[in-house]
Amino acid sequence: MEEMELLRKIREPIITWYQENKRELPWRIEKNPYYIWISEIMLQQTRIEAVKEYYRRFLEQIPNIQVLAEIEEEKLLKLWEGLGYYNRARNLKKSAQIMQEKYKGQMPTTYEELIQLPGIGEYTAGAISSIAYDEPVPAVDGNVLRVVSRVVGSKQDVLENKTKKEFTKKLKEIMPKQAGDFNEGLMELGELVCIPNGQPLCEKCPLQKNCVARKENLTDVIPVRNQKIKRKKEEITVFLLEYEGEFAIRKRDKTGLLANMYEFPNVSQKLTKKQIEEVLQHWNLKGGKPEKIGTHHHVFSHIEWDMTGYKIKTTNKSDVFIWKSKAEILENYAIPGAFVPFRDKM
């Protein structure tokens, strides 16, 4: 049976299964395009269970596009703290400002308009336009690629962009009228049944009768993933500098990794005791004996940090840094996840 025929056969079972089995998630209560947009951006790189509380808190503070367009970046990033990939939050604000100017404070209603906005790519534009407006466009993420690859028995590498483009084109040809339920059903099936790690739960799958990977016992090799990410590794020494109940923080550069975020002072190497003394002198600080407060391994998409932290009580302040109390830092300053284990030692 050819691929297109197999894909046509999954439409009705997917929609029926989704309508009977979908999880009750806060952004599914009503088809509000703003809520869908916020949830989809939050769900990039983040698990559903982890997102729920962030989503609730975000909408309490930023209930609509106008508030998002006008919110101070510092407050926005603080609300985003812990979700990581902070450019996602910055792009939300940029897009909201465009919506205020170009769309009278409303979400655009078509895929072609949505994809022009900062931070909205093919998947997100497809998800919003199909779920909110039932526009017949696919929303192809890793879950969807896994499901359709197994259904048709594809040996194409799902990490290659051309594979995603090919499946997006094929799914577009078979999109049903209930496009939102179809797209969400594919995603839900990939997350709950046709799972990424471990054996898929084929006995619970509505597509099992037409799944090539199941019939040919290929679920352990499909989807194919050939690319291996090579990350640069760096050693980082982090300083928790305290002077009379205030701690030193600083703002990172406007460009590059963790741009414009607040961090604890650090240097890009593992330091000896003598080197720590030299760094303190460079910062015009005098301090007591460094107390080691632990290590942390943090993985970014292209780099890994092996971090070692030291807490030092200083006898003076330096204008090199911003000095704030623990309460002020926790309430007002977004600290990237890489530094959170050391923040917890304040």
N, C-alpha and C positions, 0 to 999 in steps of 0.2 A: 504494500500500500504506500503510495507516494506521500511525501511530507505534507503537502497542502491538504490532501484528503484527511490525513490523521489530525491535522490542526483544526479542520472544520468540525471534526467529530468531538472535540473537547469543549466546544462552546456551551452547549446546553448542560452537560454534567457539571462543569465548573460553576456556572451561575446558580444552578439548583443547590449544589453542595455549599456554596458560599452563603446563600440565603438561609440555609438550615443550620450552618455551623459557625458563622462569623462570630468573632469575639466582640464583646461590648467594650468599645474603646471610646474615650471622651470625645475625640474628634469625629466619631461616626454618629453621634447623637442627632446631629442635623447636618445637612449638606451645605454648610456655610463655607464658601471658598476661602475666606481669610483663615478660618480654623484649619482647613485642610492644608493650606499653604504652610502655616506655621508648623504643623505636625510633620509634614513631609520634610521640611528643612531640618527639623530637630532629629528626625529618624535617620538621616544620613550619618553613617558611622556610629550609630547609637542604638542600643536595644530598646524595644518597646517598653518593657517594665521600667527601665531607667528614665525614660522620657516622660512618663505620666505626671510625676510631681513637678518637673520643670515646666511642662505644658500648662498645668493648672496655675502655677505661680506667675508664669509669663502673661497669661490672659487676664489675670487679676490686675496686673500692673499696666498691661498694654492691650486693651480690649479691642482696638480697631486700628485701621490703617493710619488715621490722622495722628493718633497718639504715638504710633511707631515712627512716623515721619518726623515728629518733633522731639522725641526723647533724646536726652543727652547720651552721648556714646558711653560715658563712664557707667551710667546707670544700666544701660542696655547690656554692656559686657558683664556687669555684676550679676544681672539676672541670668546670663548665659553661662556663668562660671560653673565649671564641672562638665559641661557638654563638649568642650574642646572645639578645635577648628573654628576659631573665633571670627574668621572672615565670613562664615555663614551668617552670623548676627549682623555684621556690618553691611552685608549685601541685602539683608532684610530691610534695613533702614533706607538704603539707597533706592531699593525698589519701591518702598512705600512713598518716598519723596517723588518718584516718577509718577506713581499712581495719583498722588495729590495733584500734580501739575497737568498730567496728560489725560487721566481718566476720571477726574472729578472725585477722587478719593475712593474709587471702586476698583475691585479686582478686574483685570481684563478677562474676557469670556472665551477667548480662543487660544488654541495651542500656539499659533503664529505670533500672537501678541505677547503671550506669557514668556515665550522662549527668548524674547528680546531683553528681558529684565535681568539685572545682575543676580547671579547665584542660581538662576533657574535654567537648568539644562534640559535635554531631551526627556529624560525620565520624569523629572519634576513637572515639566509642562504637560506631559502626557497624563500624569497622575491627577493634577489639579483639574485639567480641562475635561477629563473623562469622568472623574468622581463627582465633581461639582455640577458639570453641565452635560454629561453623557456624550461628549464629543467622541466620535469613533476613532480614537488614536491610541496606540499602545503605550504602556508604561513599563519599560523593560529594565528590571534590575537583576541582581544576582539570583534571587529566588525564582524569578520568571525564567531566566536562562536555564537554570537547573531543571525546572519542570519540563520545558519544551524540548530541551536537549535529550532528556530521558524518553519523553514520549516518542520522538521521531528517531531515536537512536543515533544522534549526531556525535561524530568524533571530532568536531571542530573545537578548537581551543576557545573556551568561553572568556578567557582573559584578553583575547584579541578584539580590537574594536570592530574589525570587519565582521566577526561572528555576531556581535550585538546588532550591527547595522542590518545584516541579512535577516536575522530573526525579527527585528522590528518591522522590516518591509513585509515579511510574510504574515505577521500578525495583523498588520494594518489591513491586509487584503481580506481577512476573515473576521474583522471586528463586528460583534453583534450590536443591536440597538442599545442593549443594557451594558454599555461600554464600561461604566464605572464598576458595576458588580463583577464583570468579567475580569477586569484588571486586578481588582482587589482580591478576587477569588484565586487567581493565579499566584499572587503574592502570598496570600494566606496559606494556600496549599504548600507552597515552597517553604514556608516558615514552620508549619505545624506537622506536615505529613511527609512531603518529599524533601526531607531535612538535609542540611549541608554536612553535618558531622554524624557518623554512624549510619546504620542501615535505615533506609527509608521505610516508612510504615505502609507498605504497599497494600496490605489487607484493608486499610482504612481509606484508600485512595479511590475517588470516583472515576479515575482514568485508567485503572489497572487493566481493563480488557483491551485497550488500544495502545498500551505502552510497550514500545519495542525493547527498551532497556530491561523491563521486567521479564518479558517473554524470552529474551536471549541471555538473561542473567548477567547484565552489564551494569547494574546500578552501582557497583563498586569502582567502575572505571569511567563512567559518565556521570557528571560532566568532566570533560578533559580540561586540565589546567597545567600548562607547560611553563608559564613564566615564573621565574623566581626573583623576588625582590632582593637586590643587594643594597644594604643600607650602610652608610658611613657610620663609624663608631667614634664617639668622643667621650673623654673623661672630663667631668665637671666637678669643681669644688664650690659648694654653696655655703654662704655665711649668714648665720642668724645673729645679727649684731644688735645688742640691746644696750640702751643708755637710759637709766632711770625710768624703766617701764615703757620706753618707746623703742620700736624696732625700725631698722633701716630697710627701705625698699627703693626701687628706682624704676623708671619707665624705659622699656626697650626701644630700639630704633623704630622709625616709622615704616620701614620696609623689612622684609625677610621673615624668618621664623618667629612666631609669636609677636608680630609687629604691634607696637603701641601698648603691649600688655605690661602689667606691673610684675616685678620679680624681686627676689632677694638677691643681694649682691653675689656675684659668682665669677669664676674665671674658668677658662677652657683648658684645664689640665688638673691632674691629681697632684696636690701640693705637699711638700715636706713641711715639717715644723718651721724650719728657717724661712722657707718660701712664704708661709702664712704670715710671718712677722714682716717680711718685705712688702707684701700686699697691703697690710694694715698701714705701714708707713707711707706707701704710695697714696692711700686714701686719707692721709693725715689723721689717723686714728691711733689711740693708745688703748691697749686692752689687757685683760687678764689671760689666764691660760685657756687655750681653745679646748672646748669639750665636744668630743665627737658625738653626734646625735643620730647617726645611722647612715645607711646607704639606700639608694633607690635606682632601679633600672627603668628608664622610660623610653618607649618606642614611638617615634613619629613615622610618617609614611616613608621618609627617605633618610632618616638618621636615627641613631640610638644613643642615648645618654646614659653613661654609668656615673651616677652622682654620689658624692660623699659630702655630708653636711657637718658643719662645726658651729657651735653656739659660743659666742664670745661676749662677755660684758665689757663694754668700753668705758673709759673714764672721760670721754668727750664725744661731741657730735662732729660730723663732717658735713660741709655744705655739698659734698658730692651726692648725698642721698636725701631722700625724703624720710622724715622720722615720724612715725605714727604709733599710737597705742594698739594693743592687740584688738580691742573692741572696734576701733576705727578701721583697721585693716579688714577684719571679718565682715564689717557692715558695708564698707564703701569701695573696697578695692578688689577687682577681679584678679585672682592669682591663678595662673595656668596650672593644670593638673600635675605637671612635672614637679612643681614646687610645693604642692599641697602636703606631702609627707613631712616636709620641714616646717611648713606653716603650723602644722599640728603640734610642733615642739615648742611653740612660743610660750 
